[in-house]
Amino acid sequence: MTLWVILTSFVLILATGASIGVALGLSSAIVLYAVLDMPLIVVVQRMFTSVDSFSFMAVPFFMLAGAFMSDGGVTRRIVDFSMALVGALAGGLALVVAVAGMFFAALSGSSAATTAAIGASMIDEMERRGYPRSFAAAVVASGGTVGIVIPPSITMVVYGSIANTSIADLFIAGFAPGILMGVSMCVVSWVISKRNGYQGEGHFSVMRILRSFRECFWALMMPVIILGGIYTGIFTPTEAAAVAAVYGALVGFFIYRELTLAHLPKTLLSAAYNTTMIMFVVGAANLFGWILTNAQVPHMLAQSFATLTDSPIVFLMLVNVLLLFIGTLINASAAVVILTPILLPVATGMGIDPMFFGVLMVVNLAIGCITPPVGLDLFVVASITGLSIDKVTAKVMPYLIMLLVDLVLLTYFPSIITFLPDLLR
């Protein structure tokens, strides 16, 4: 009874156009009040308790660091550096988007933020250089998927907090799959560009690379400081997030000098808004997941998987299908909060490494961001370009297919994810 009521009410509320956080919270409240006969104060208590964690303090700090970097002139410098690296190749601007997406992912921790930042500066420029607007939108949406895979990733912070898994190990493990995804996007863009005659921009020059790297150096140092500090034990992931925020402010104000006191309220408000949205979704998702747990959903699912298969590979492929579908419907952080307590016990029971499983979950949910019909990044680029979702989706399909190939590789060869953390332990 509980399961059917909460799922039905969730779908109906979501169908009205309500945000994912509101749909999760309201459907949970309906079940608590109408089915379980519990006071509604439980809604507030559970939501607050779920985010009342030292680890979750990393979220606002990483958001603030990303906002400082984005408003402080970093995006332009990253694009210039990416242009120097790959701009001369066929389809140069399309490749620049993928490379810049990887660099910006190491600053933002969010796929939507990466897509929006790169899209705002690159889509119009690509169209001016002769690329179809729909193709430019697809390139940007696909490039943004690495935003929650390459560290620091807010979704990985959420998973680590829920699963009691080392956030530092998750961050290190995210590098290889994130780079694999980014390089794959470059390959697809190059093939499409060669086929359609899209030319490169300028000539390859080592001096140009060195000049643009010098301009970009202080921005690229942020992930080095974060991961270096975490892995050497100088600070925890949460403390690293605070250091990143301070570092982002120093770079924006005193090195690039594109952040000003006049811009500061807008930057702080943007970070606060994004943090509030994420934390509200996480709190509501935790409440939703708590009700599912009390309804014995994890136990029933574990029994179902046990009857279907005892093979870890088959289990992971089934999980991939589930997560790809879920990723098109709800926020990645919310999906992690809801599904981790359900799926992780089954995975560990089959001998699957929780760190590997967490990164695979994040990769799945990242791909879900460009999976039709309702992938988040598709809507971001549609709002930037004014194009319909259908037009963007048609052009994004080659990238989606390539990312699915990457997903299969990561599933069958877990060492791609685990070799860096194992090497550094």
N, C-alpha and C positions, 0 to 999 in steps of 0.2 A: 504493500500500500504506500509506504513512505517513498519508495523509489519511484513509483509511477507518478505520484503527485508532484514530487520535486522536479522530475524531468519534464513533465507536461507543462507545469507552470513556468519553468525556465524557458522552454521553447516558445510558449505563447507570449511571454513578456519580451523576449528577444525579438519576436516577430513584429512587435509594435514599434520597433526602432529604438528601444531603450539601450543604453550602453551595457557592456558586458558586466561591469561591476554592479549596476542597478539590478540587472536580471538575476545575477547570482544571489545578491542580498535579499531581494524581494521573494524569490522562490523559496529560499531557505526560511525566511520569516513566515511565509504561508504554512510551510510544513510544521514548523515549531509551534505555531499558534493553533492551527486547525486540525492537525493530525496527532502531534505529540503532546498537545495541551501543556506547553511550557511557556513561561512568561517571556515577553519580547525583550526584556532586559538581557536575556542570554545572547541575543544578536550582537549587542554592543560589547558585551563581555568577551565573547569569542573572537570578534573582529579585533578588539584591542589586544587581547592576549597573543594573537597570532603574529602581530607585528612588533610586540614589545620584546625585542631581541637586539642584542648588541650587534649581531651580524647584519641585521637589516638597516643599521645606521649607515652602512656603506652605500645604500641606494641614493639618498639625497646628496651625499658627497660626490659620488660619481656623476650624478646628474648636474651638479653645480660645476664640476670640472669640465664636463662636456660643453656646458653653456658658455663658460669662460673661453674655452678654446674656439668654439664655433663663432662667437661674437668678436673674438679677438684677432681675426684675420687668418686663422689657421686653415680654413677650407681652401682659400685661394692659393696659399703656399703649397698645400698638399696637391692640388690640381696641377700647379706649375711643375712640381717635382715629378709627378706621374707623367706629365706631358714630355718632360725631358727623357724619361726612361723608355716610354713605349710609343710616344706620339708619332714617330717617323714610320712606324709599321702601317700596313694596310688597315684601314679602319681605325686610325690612330686615336681619335676622340672616343670611340667606343671602348677601346682598350684602356684609355685613361680613366674612364668611369669605373671600370672594374678594379684597377690598381688603386685609385683614390679611395674607393669604397673600403678596400682592405686597410689602408692607412687610417681612414677616419673611424673605422670600426674599433681601432685600438685606442680611440679617444672617447667615443660616445657611449658604447655599451648597449646600443639600441638599434634595431634594424630600421624602425620608422625614422629615427633621428638621422641615421646615415643616409637613408633614401631621400629624406627631405633636404638635408644639407647639400648633398651632391647634385640632386635634381634641380634645386633652385639656381645653381650656378652653371649647370652643364646642358640642360635640355634645350634651352633657347640657343645656346652657342652651337650645339650639334645641328639644330635645324638651319641656322644661318650658313653652316658649312656644307649643306646639301643632304643631310641625313633626314629621312622621313621622321616626322614628330612621333609617330607611334613606335618606331624602332628605338628612338632615343629614350622614350618612356620605358620600354621593355628592358633596355640595357641598365637604366638607373634602378628600376625595381629589382632586377636580378642581382645587381651589384650590392644592393642594400641588405641582402639576406645574411651576409657575413657579419652584420652588425651585432648579433647576439651570440656569435660563435667565437670570433677572435676576441681575446681578453683585452680589457676588463669587460665582462659580460654581466649585466644586471640579472639576466635570467639564470646564469650560473650561480650567482650569489644566492638567489632564491632557492635553487635546487640544493646547494650545499647546506643552507640553513635548515631546510626541511628534512634532508636525508642524512644529516650529521656527517657529511663528507667534506674532506679538505677543499676549501675554496681555492687555495693556492694550487693544488694538484689539478683541479678542474680548469683553472686559467691556463696552466702550462699545456694541458691536454687539448685545449681548444685551438692552439696554434696550427697544428698540422692539418686538421680537417678544414679550418677556415682558409688556409692558404690553398689547399686542394680545390675548394669551392671557387675561390677567386681566380686561380689559374684556369680552371675549367671555363669560367665565364669569358676569360680572355680568348681561349681557343675558339669558343662558339662565335664570339664577335669577329675574330679574324677570318674564320671560314665564311661567315655571312658577308663580311665586307669584301673579301676577295671575289665572291660570287657576284656581288652587285657593283663592284668597281669603286667602292669608297676608298679614297686615297688617304695616305698619311699626311701629317702636318710637319713641314720643315725637314731638317736633316738631323741625324743622330750626331750628338756632340758630347764628348766627355766633359769638356769645360762647362757646357750648359748644365749637365747633370751635377757637377760639383758646385756651381753657383746656386742652383735651385736647392740642392741639399743643404748648403750653408744657410739659406733662408729658412728652410724647413726644420733645421736641426733641433731647435728647442722644443718644437711640437712633438717630434719623433722621440724625444728623450722621455716623455711622460710614461709610456708603457714600460720603458726600460727601468725607470725609477720605481714604478709600482711593483713589477714582477721581481726585480732585483731585491728590493727591500723586503718583500714578502718571503722570498725563497732563502734569503740570507738570515732571516729571523730578526731583522731590524724592526719591523713592525708587522702587525696583523693585517689581514685584508681590509678590515674596517678602518684601521689607522692609515693604511695605504690610500684609501679613498679620500680621507681628510687631507693627507699630504698632496694628493693629486689636485684637489680643489684649490689649495693654497698655491701650488705650482702653476695651475692654469691661470689664476689671478695675476701672479707675478709676471708670467709670460705675456699676458694680454695687456697689462698696464705699463710694464717697464721695459720689455724687450721689443715686442711688436708695436706697442703704443697705439693700438687700435681700440682698446677698451678705455672708456672715459667714465668719470663720475656721473655724467649725464646719462650714459647707457646702463649704469649699474642697476638701477631699480628694475628696468625691463629684463635684464639678464637674470637677476635674482627671482623675479616673478615667474619667468619661464621655467627655471629650475624647480621652483616651489610647485608650480602647476603640474609639471610632469611627475614629480615625486608623489604628490597627493593622489594623482590618478592611479599610479602604479600601486601605492600602498593601500588605497581603497580596494582596488581589484584583488590584491593579495589577501586582504582581510576577508572580503566577501567570499573569495574562493576557498579560503581555509574553513570558513563556516559551512560552506556547501560540502566540502570534502569530509568534514567532521560528521555531518548528518549521513552521508553515504557510508562512512565507516561504521556508525552506529546501526545502520540498516544492513550490516554484514555484506556489503557489496564487495569489498576486497576478498573476503572469504569465498564468496560465490564465484568471483572471477578466477581466483586461484584454482578452485575445483574445476572450472570450465577449461582452463588452460591445461590442467593435469589430464583431463579426459581427451583433449585434442592432441596433445603432443608432450613428449618428455625431452625433445630436442631443443637445446638453447638457440640454435640457428632458426628453426621454424618459429619458436616463440618470438625471437627478435623481429622476424619478418612480419609476423602478425601485429606486433607492437608498432612497427613502422607504418603499416596500413592505417592502424587506429590513430596514430599521432599525426599523420599527414592529413587525415580528415579533420581531426580536432583542431589542428593548427589553422585551418581555413575559417574556423568559426569563432575561436576565442583567443584572447591575448596569450602570448607564450608563457608569461609569468603565472597567469591564472591556471593555465593547463598544467604547469609543473606542480603547483600547489595542490590541485585536485587529484592528479593522476599518480604522483610520486608515491604517496602512502598506499595506493592500490596496486601499482605495478612493481615497485621496487622489491617488496617481500617475495613476490613470485620470481623475479629475476635473480635475487641472491640465493633463493632456494635451488635454482638451477646452476649455481656456481658462477654467475655473471658478476664481474667487478662493478661495484656501485659507481665508481668514477667513470668507467667506460659507458655504463648505462646512462648516466647523467648527460654526458657529452652527446651521445647518440640521440637522446630525447631532444636536446637543444637543436641539433642539426635538423631533425625531423620538423620541429616547430618552426625553424627558420625557413625551410623549404615551403612549409604551409603558408608563409607570408606571401608567396606568389602563386599559390595553387588556387585556381578558380573554384567556385564562383566568388568567394568573399575573402581572398587573401589580403591582409592588411596593406602590404606595400603596393598592391595594385590600386587601392583606393588613394594612397598617398600620391602616386604619380598621376592618377586620373584628376585629382584636385589641382595639381600643379599645372598640368597640360590642358585641362578642359576637355580631354578625350573621354569617350565612353569606355567602360570596363571591357566591353567586347573587343574593341580595337586593340587595347593594350594586351589583353589575354592572348589574342591571335599571334602577336609578335613575341610573346614571352615563352611560348611553348618549346622552342628549341633549348632555351636555357633551363626550363623546368625538366626536360628529359635528361639533360646532362647532369643536373643536380641529383636526379634519381639514380643515375649511374654511380655518382659519387657515394650516395647513401648505401647502395648495395656493396660497394667496395669497402666502406667503413664497417659494415655489418659483418662481412665475411673475413675481413682482415683487421681485427681489433687492435693489432699492434700499431697501426697507423695512428691511433688515438693514444695508446698507452706508452709508446716507446720513449717519448720525451720525459714524462714524469718518472718512469722507471730509470731512465738514464741519470736523472738529477737526484734521485733518492740516495 
